[in-house]
């Protein structure tokens, strides 16, 4: 498995395990943790 495959595997596993981020607290700018955790991965994985 190449380096790029491992880099793609990290966000896949982080977002696949839903019970880890299935909560409402903490709230960031009025958004529950469930939503902003997923949105946080968009800029992380785009670079």
mmCIF file of the N, C-alpha and C atoms, coordinates in Angstrom:
data_MODEL
# 
_entry.id   MODEL 
# 
loop_
_atom_site.group_PDB 
_atom_site.id 
_atom_site.type_symbol 
_atom_site.label_atom_id 
_atom_site.label_alt_id 
_atom_site.label_comp_id 
_atom_site.label_asym_id 
_atom_site.label_entity_id 
_atom_site.label_seq_id 
_atom_site.pdbx_PDB_ins_code 
_atom_site.Cartn_x 
_atom_site.Cartn_y 
_atom_site.Cartn_z 
_atom_site.occupancy 
_atom_site.B_iso_or_equiv 
_atom_site.pdbx_formal_charge 
_atom_site.auth_seq_id 
_atom_site.auth_comp_id 
_atom_site.auth_asym_id 
_atom_site.auth_atom_id 
_atom_site.pdbx_PDB_model_num 
ATOM 1   N N  . UNK A 1 1  ? 0.848   -1.173 0.000  1.00 0.00 ? 1  UNK A N  1 
ATOM 2   C CA . UNK A 1 1  ? 0.000   0.000  0.000  1.00 0.00 ? 1  UNK A CA 1 
ATOM 3   C C  . UNK A 1 1  ? 0.891   1.232  0.000  1.00 0.00 ? 1  UNK A C  1 
ATOM 4   N N  . UNK A 1 2  ? 0.608   2.139  -0.912 1.00 0.00 ? 2  UNK A N  1 
ATOM 5   C CA . UNK A 1 2  ? 1.429   3.329  -1.041 1.00 0.00 ? 2  UNK A CA 1 
ATOM 6   C C  . UNK A 1 2  ? 1.088   4.394  -0.017 1.00 0.00 ? 2  UNK A C  1 
ATOM 7   N N  . UNK A 1 3  ? 1.907   5.412  -0.016 1.00 0.00 ? 3  UNK A N  1 
ATOM 8   C CA . UNK A 1 3  ? 1.716   6.529  0.912  1.00 0.00 ? 3  UNK A CA 1 
ATOM 9   C C  . UNK A 1 3  ? 0.393   7.236  0.661  1.00 0.00 ? 3  UNK A C  1 
ATOM 10  N N  . UNK A 1 4  ? 0.032   7.420  -0.606 1.00 0.00 ? 4  UNK A N  1 
ATOM 11  C CA . UNK A 1 4  ? -1.218  8.112  -0.923 1.00 0.00 ? 4  UNK A CA 1 
ATOM 12  C C  . UNK A 1 4  ? -2.424  7.312  -0.459 1.00 0.00 ? 4  UNK A C  1 
ATOM 13  N N  . UNK A 1 5  ? -2.333  6.011  -0.531 1.00 0.00 ? 5  UNK A N  1 
ATOM 14  C CA . UNK A 1 5  ? -3.435  5.174  -0.046 1.00 0.00 ? 5  UNK A CA 1 
ATOM 15  C C  . UNK A 1 5  ? -3.604  5.319  1.457  1.00 0.00 ? 5  UNK A C  1 
ATOM 16  N N  . UNK A 1 6  ? -2.505  5.394  2.173  1.00 0.00 ? 6  UNK A N  1 
ATOM 17  C CA . UNK A 1 6  ? -2.583  5.583  3.622  1.00 0.00 ? 6  UNK A CA 1 
ATOM 18  C C  . UNK A 1 6  ? -3.154  6.955  3.979  1.00 0.00 ? 6  UNK A C  1 
ATOM 19  N N  . UNK A 1 7  ? -2.787  7.971  3.198  1.00 0.00 ? 7  UNK A N  1 
ATOM 20  C CA . UNK A 1 7  ? -3.317  9.308  3.458  1.00 0.00 ? 7  UNK A CA 1 
ATOM 21  C C  . UNK A 1 7  ? -4.820  9.382  3.195  1.00 0.00 ? 7  UNK A C  1 
ATOM 22  N N  . UNK A 1 8  ? -5.318  8.605  2.263  1.00 0.00 ? 8  UNK A N  1 
ATOM 23  C CA . UNK A 1 8  ? -6.759  8.559  2.012  1.00 0.00 ? 8  UNK A CA 1 
ATOM 24  C C  . UNK A 1 8  ? -7.483  7.709  3.040  1.00 0.00 ? 8  UNK A C  1 
ATOM 25  N N  . UNK A 1 9  ? -6.780  6.790  3.639  1.00 0.00 ? 9  UNK A N  1 
ATOM 26  C CA . UNK A 1 9  ? -7.386  5.895  4.620  1.00 0.00 ? 9  UNK A CA 1 
ATOM 27  C C  . UNK A 1 9  ? -7.698  6.615  5.935  1.00 0.00 ? 9  UNK A C  1 
ATOM 28  N N  . UNK A 1 10 ? -6.908  7.584  6.312  1.00 0.00 ? 10 UNK A N  1 
ATOM 29  C CA . UNK A 1 10 ? -7.101  8.293  7.584  1.00 0.00 ? 10 UNK A CA 1 
ATOM 30  C C  . UNK A 1 10 ? -8.460  8.994  7.657  1.00 0.00 ? 10 UNK A C  1 
ATOM 31  N N  . UNK A 1 11 ? -8.838  9.847  6.698  1.00 0.00 ? 11 UNK A N  1 
ATOM 32  C CA . UNK A 1 11 ? -10.166 10.469 6.807  1.00 0.00 ? 11 UNK A CA 1 
ATOM 33  C C  . UNK A 1 11 ? -11.298 9.471  6.618  1.00 0.00 ? 11 UNK A C  1 
ATOM 34  N N  . UNK A 1 12 ? -11.067 8.442  5.826  1.00 0.00 ? 12 UNK A N  1 
ATOM 35  C CA . UNK A 1 12 ? -12.095 7.427  5.624  1.00 0.00 ? 12 UNK A CA 1 
ATOM 36  C C  . UNK A 1 12 ? -12.442 6.750  6.940  1.00 0.00 ? 12 UNK A C  1 
ATOM 37  N N  . UNK A 1 13 ? -11.439 6.355  7.696  1.00 0.00 ? 13 UNK A N  1 
ATOM 38  C CA . UNK A 1 13 ? -11.672 5.702  8.988  1.00 0.00 ? 13 UNK A CA 1 
ATOM 39  C C  . UNK A 1 13 ? -12.238 6.698  9.993  1.00 0.00 ? 13 UNK A C  1 
ATOM 40  N N  . UNK A 1 14 ? -11.738 7.926  9.980  1.00 0.00 ? 14 UNK A N  1 
ATOM 41  C CA . UNK A 1 14 ? -12.205 8.936  10.936 1.00 0.00 ? 14 UNK A CA 1 
ATOM 42  C C  . UNK A 1 14 ? -13.674 9.277  10.738 1.00 0.00 ? 14 UNK A C  1 
ATOM 43  N N  . UNK A 1 15 ? -14.155 9.235  9.510  1.00 0.00 ? 15 UNK A N  1 
ATOM 44  C CA . UNK A 1 15 ? -15.558 9.546  9.243  1.00 0.00 ? 15 UNK A CA 1 
ATOM 45  C C  . UNK A 1 15 ? -16.441 8.307  9.221  1.00 0.00 ? 15 UNK A C  1 
ATOM 46  N N  . UNK A 1 16 ? -15.844 7.151  9.097  1.00 0.00 ? 16 UNK A N  1 
ATOM 47  C CA . UNK A 1 16 ? -16.622 5.920  9.061  1.00 0.00 ? 16 UNK A CA 1 
ATOM 48  C C  . UNK A 1 16 ? -17.118 5.535  10.445 1.00 0.00 ? 16 UNK A C  1 
ATOM 49  N N  . UNK A 1 17 ? -16.364 5.849  11.467 1.00 0.00 ? 17 UNK A N  1 
ATOM 50  C CA . UNK A 1 17 ? -16.710 5.473  12.835 1.00 0.00 ? 17 UNK A CA 1 
ATOM 51  C C  . UNK A 1 17 ? -17.631 6.542  13.430 1.00 0.00 ? 17 UNK A C  1 
ATOM 52  N N  . UNK A 1 18 ? -18.916 6.464  13.104 1.00 0.00 ? 18 UNK A N  1 
ATOM 53  C CA . UNK A 1 18 ? -19.901 7.484  13.482 1.00 0.00 ? 18 UNK A CA 1 
ATOM 54  C C  . UNK A 1 18 ? -20.088 7.629  14.991 1.00 0.00 ? 18 UNK A C  1 
ATOM 55  N N  . UNK A 1 19 ? -20.092 6.564  15.803 1.00 0.00 ? 19 UNK A N  1 
ATOM 56  C CA . UNK A 1 19 ? -20.278 6.774  17.249 1.00 0.00 ? 19 UNK A CA 1 
ATOM 57  C C  . UNK A 1 19 ? -19.236 7.693  17.882 1.00 0.00 ? 19 UNK A C  1 
ATOM 58  N N  . UNK A 1 20 ? -18.081 7.861  17.246 1.00 0.00 ? 20 UNK A N  1 
ATOM 59  C CA . UNK A 1 20 ? -17.055 8.753  17.788 1.00 0.00 ? 20 UNK A CA 1 
ATOM 60  C C  . UNK A 1 20 ? -17.509 10.209 17.773 1.00 0.00 ? 20 UNK A C  1 
ATOM 61  N N  . UNK A 1 21 ? -18.198 10.619 16.717 1.00 0.00 ? 21 UNK A N  1 
ATOM 62  C CA . UNK A 1 21 ? -18.585 12.027 16.599 1.00 0.00 ? 21 UNK A CA 1 
ATOM 63  C C  . UNK A 1 21 ? -20.097 12.236 16.627 1.00 0.00 ? 21 UNK A C  1 
ATOM 64  N N  . UNK A 1 22 ? -20.845 11.256 17.080 1.00 0.00 ? 22 UNK A N  1 
ATOM 65  C CA . UNK A 1 22 ? -22.304 11.359 17.160 1.00 0.00 ? 22 UNK A CA 1 
ATOM 66  C C  . UNK A 1 22 ? -22.713 12.003 18.483 1.00 0.00 ? 22 UNK A C  1 
ATOM 67  N N  . UNK A 1 23 ? -22.493 13.303 18.593 1.00 0.00 ? 23 UNK A N  1 
ATOM 68  C CA . UNK A 1 23 ? -22.888 14.046 19.790 1.00 0.00 ? 23 UNK A CA 1 
ATOM 69  C C  . UNK A 1 23 ? -23.180 15.494 19.405 1.00 0.00 ? 23 UNK A C  1 
ATOM 70  N N  . UNK A 1 24 ? -23.831 16.194 20.287 1.00 0.00 ? 24 UNK A N  1 
ATOM 71  C CA . UNK A 1 24 ? -24.141 17.600 20.007 1.00 0.00 ? 24 UNK A CA 1 
ATOM 72  C C  . UNK A 1 24 ? -23.147 18.548 20.658 1.00 0.00 ? 24 UNK A C  1 
ATOM 73  N N  . UNK A 1 25 ? -22.464 18.113 21.679 1.00 0.00 ? 25 UNK A N  1 
ATOM 74  C CA . UNK A 1 25 ? -21.493 18.964 22.371 1.00 0.00 ? 25 UNK A CA 1 
ATOM 75  C C  . UNK A 1 25 ? -20.086 18.570 21.980 1.00 0.00 ? 25 UNK A C  1 
ATOM 76  N N  . UNK A 1 26 ? -19.183 19.449 21.794 1.00 0.00 ? 26 UNK A N  1 
ATOM 77  C CA . UNK A 1 26 ? -19.231 20.899 21.931 1.00 0.00 ? 26 UNK A CA 1 
ATOM 78  C C  . UNK A 1 26 ? -19.851 21.550 20.696 1.00 0.00 ? 26 UNK A C  1 
ATOM 79  N N  . UNK A 1 27 ? -20.359 22.741 20.885 1.00 0.00 ? 27 UNK A N  1 
ATOM 80  C CA . UNK A 1 27 ? -20.983 23.520 19.816 1.00 0.00 ? 27 UNK A CA 1 
ATOM 81  C C  . UNK A 1 27 ? -19.987 24.572 19.340 1.00 0.00 ? 27 UNK A C  1 
ATOM 82  N N  . UNK A 1 28 ? -19.876 24.733 18.034 1.00 0.00 ? 28 UNK A N  1 
ATOM 83  C CA . UNK A 1 28 ? -18.964 25.715 17.445 1.00 0.00 ? 28 UNK A CA 1 
ATOM 84  C C  . UNK A 1 28 ? -19.767 26.609 16.506 1.00 0.00 ? 28 UNK A C  1 
ATOM 85  N N  . UNK A 1 29 ? -19.888 27.887 16.835 1.00 0.00 ? 29 UNK A N  1 
ATOM 86  C CA . UNK A 1 29 ? -20.665 28.854 16.047 1.00 0.00 ? 29 UNK A CA 1 
ATOM 87  C C  . UNK A 1 29 ? -22.106 28.393 15.841 1.00 0.00 ? 29 UNK A C  1 
ATOM 88  N N  . UNK A 1 30 ? -22.671 27.734 16.819 1.00 0.00 ? 30 UNK A N  1 
ATOM 89  C CA . UNK A 1 30 ? -24.046 27.275 16.744 1.00 0.00 ? 30 UNK A CA 1 
ATOM 90  C C  . UNK A 1 30 ? -24.231 25.924 16.079 1.00 0.00 ? 30 UNK A C  1 
ATOM 91  N N  . UNK A 1 31 ? -23.156 25.344 15.557 1.00 0.00 ? 31 UNK A N  1 
ATOM 92  C CA . UNK A 1 31 ? -23.238 24.042 14.905 1.00 0.00 ? 31 UNK A CA 1 
ATOM 93  C C  . UNK A 1 31 ? -22.859 22.947 15.889 1.00 0.00 ? 31 UNK A C  1 
ATOM 94  N N  . UNK A 1 32 ? -23.651 21.884 15.989 1.00 0.00 ? 32 UNK A N  1 
ATOM 95  C CA . UNK A 1 32 ? -23.293 20.772 16.868 1.00 0.00 ? 32 UNK A CA 1 
ATOM 96  C C  . UNK A 1 32 ? -22.025 20.072 16.371 1.00 0.00 ? 32 UNK A C  1 
ATOM 97  N N  . UNK A 1 33 ? -21.370 19.364 17.249 1.00 0.00 ? 33 UNK A N  1 
ATOM 98  C CA . UNK A 1 33 ? -20.123 18.660 16.941 1.00 0.00 ? 33 UNK A CA 1 
ATOM 99  C C  . UNK A 1 33 ? -20.285 17.720 15.761 1.00 0.00 ? 33 UNK A C  1 
ATOM 100 N N  . UNK A 1 34 ? -21.436 17.070 15.647 1.00 0.00 ? 34 UNK A N  1 
ATOM 101 C CA . UNK A 1 34 ? -21.678 16.115 14.566 1.00 0.00 ? 34 UNK A CA 1 
ATOM 102 C C  . UNK A 1 34 ? -21.448 16.750 13.198 1.00 0.00 ? 34 UNK A C  1 
ATOM 103 N N  . UNK A 1 35 ? -21.886 17.988 13.029 1.00 0.00 ? 35 UNK A N  1 
ATOM 104 C CA . UNK A 1 35 ? -21.756 18.653 11.735 1.00 0.00 ? 35 UNK A CA 1 
ATOM 105 C C  . UNK A 1 35 ? -20.380 19.260 11.526 1.00 0.00 ? 35 UNK A C  1 
ATOM 106 N N  . UNK A 1 36 ? -19.862 19.985 12.505 1.00 0.00 ? 36 UNK A N  1 
ATOM 107 C CA . UNK A 1 36 ? -18.597 20.661 12.237 1.00 0.00 ? 36 UNK A CA 1 
ATOM 108 C C  . UNK A 1 36 ? -17.417 19.706 12.199 1.00 0.00 ? 36 UNK A C  1 
ATOM 109 N N  . UNK A 1 37 ? -17.537 18.545 12.816 1.00 0.00 ? 37 UNK A N  1 
ATOM 110 C CA . UNK A 1 37 ? -16.475 17.542 12.702 1.00 0.00 ? 37 UNK A CA 1 
ATOM 111 C C  . UNK A 1 37 ? -16.356 17.061 11.258 1.00 0.00 ? 37 UNK A C  1 
ATOM 112 N N  . UNK A 1 38 ? -17.498 16.826 10.617 1.00 0.00 ? 38 UNK A N  1 
ATOM 113 C CA . UNK A 1 38 ? -17.483 16.387 9.224  1.00 0.00 ? 38 UNK A CA 1 
ATOM 114 C C  . UNK A 1 38 ? -16.988 17.499 8.303  1.00 0.00 ? 38 UNK A C  1 
ATOM 115 N N  . UNK A 1 39 ? -17.447 18.728 8.542  1.00 0.00 ? 39 UNK A N  1 
ATOM 116 C CA . UNK A 1 39 ? -16.995 19.852 7.719  1.00 0.00 ? 39 UNK A CA 1 
ATOM 117 C C  . UNK A 1 39 ? -15.516 20.154 7.934  1.00 0.00 ? 39 UNK A C  1 
ATOM 118 N N  . UNK A 1 40 ? -14.990 19.864 9.087  1.00 0.00 ? 40 UNK A N  1 
ATOM 119 C CA . UNK A 1 40 ? -13.571 20.085 9.365  1.00 0.00 ? 40 UNK A CA 1 
ATOM 120 C C  . UNK A 1 40 ? -12.683 19.223 8.469  1.00 0.00 ? 40 UNK A C  1 
ATOM 121 N N  . UNK A 1 41 ? -13.160 18.051 8.110  1.00 0.00 ? 41 UNK A N  1 
ATOM 122 C CA . UNK A 1 41 ? -12.374 17.160 7.265  1.00 0.00 ? 41 UNK A CA 1 
ATOM 123 C C  . UNK A 1 41 ? -12.281 17.639 5.821  1.00 0.00 ? 41 UNK A C  1 
ATOM 124 N N  . UNK A 1 42 ? -13.168 18.504 5.387  1.00 0.00 ? 42 UNK A N  1 
ATOM 125 C CA . UNK A 1 42 ? -13.119 19.000 4.004  1.00 0.00 ? 42 UNK A CA 1 
ATOM 126 C C  . UNK A 1 42 ? -11.828 19.780 3.741  1.00 0.00 ? 42 UNK A C  1 
ATOM 127 N N  . UNK A 1 43 ? -11.486 20.811 4.525  1.00 0.00 ? 43 UNK A N  1 
ATOM 128 C CA . UNK A 1 43 ? -10.205 21.486 4.247  1.00 0.00 ? 43 UNK A CA 1 
ATOM 129 C C  . UNK A 1 43 ? -8.984  20.632 4.587  1.00 0.00 ? 43 UNK A C  1 
ATOM 130 N N  . UNK A 1 44 ? -9.111  19.747 5.562  1.00 0.00 ? 44 UNK A N  1 
ATOM 131 C CA . UNK A 1 44 ? -7.972  18.892 5.913  1.00 0.00 ? 44 UNK A CA 1 
ATOM 132 C C  . UNK A 1 44 ? -7.611  17.978 4.750  1.00 0.00 ? 44 UNK A C  1 
ATOM 133 N N  . UNK A 1 45 ? -8.606  17.390 4.110  1.00 0.00 ? 45 UNK A N  1 
ATOM 134 C CA . UNK A 1 45 ? -8.335  16.437 3.032  1.00 0.00 ? 45 UNK A CA 1 
ATOM 135 C C  . UNK A 1 45 ? -8.145  17.100 1.677  1.00 0.00 ? 45 UNK A C  1 
ATOM 136 N N  . UNK A 1 46 ? -8.408  18.395 1.566  1.00 0.00 ? 46 UNK A N  1 
ATOM 137 C CA . UNK A 1 46 ? -8.256  19.052 0.268  1.00 0.00 ? 46 UNK A CA 1 
ATOM 138 C C  . UNK A 1 46 ? -6.814  19.473 -0.019 1.00 0.00 ? 46 UNK A C  1 
ATOM 139 N N  . UNK A 1 47 ? -5.948  19.431 0.963  1.00 0.00 ? 47 UNK A N  1 
ATOM 140 C CA . UNK A 1 47 ? -4.556  19.838 0.739  1.00 0.00 ? 47 UNK A CA 1 
ATOM 141 C C  . UNK A 1 47 ? -3.654  18.680 0.501  1.00 0.00 ? 47 UNK A C  1 
# 
